[in-house]
Amino acid sequence: MRDWGEIFLKLFTLKFRICLLVIIFTIAPLFVQLYISLKSSTENLTTSIRTLNESVNKNYLEKFDNYINQLAKTIDIVSQSADVLVLEGYERERTVRKLVSSDNSIKRATLADGNGIVLFSTDTSLNGIDISEEIWYTEAIKGNRYISNSFVDEKLRLPVFTISIPVIDHTFKPAGVLSAQIGFD
């Protein structure tokens, strides 16, 4: 009986080995195909996500750019709507304050004359000081619209950027600058 038992064990072991080989050679190509398919799907998904992110970022960038341009137009309208440089103190202040109240993002507005002296600012600590060396002033007094990079304003403790527009006189030359600080809140 031992002979039959040993033969049976050897056959079972041989059958087991053959079955194991058949299973391996049957399943292995399936795993390879699964791996290739998974890798391809991952690459496609990554590409789709990247494309979606680029599209969303472009959309937000366009909206933000349009918003900045709209704010600049608002500031430009105020600087052209009345000769703000010849208005009396109260009327000048009222005009600048109306600009600030026209949009919640406008945190501060400043009006300076052609020499760089602040005639009025909603930050009253700036009234009367010389800002002629400020880049936003020097660019606008040349007749250019200026939009700064963002920075953190020390007084407001907010990230802001500055838009400055030249105030044009009756001879169509820059005679002052109207600027606004726009907050990111």
Secondary structure, DSSP 8 states (H G I E B T S, - for coil): -HHHHHHHHHHHHHHHHHHHHHHHHHHHHHHHHHHHHHHHHHHHHHHHHHHHHHHHHHHHHHHHHHHHHHHHHHHHHHHHHS-TTTS-HHHHHHHHHHHHHT-TTEEEEEEEETTSBEEEESSGGGTT-B-TTSHHHHHHHTT--EE---EEETTTTEEEEEEEEEEE-TTSSEEEEEEEEEE--
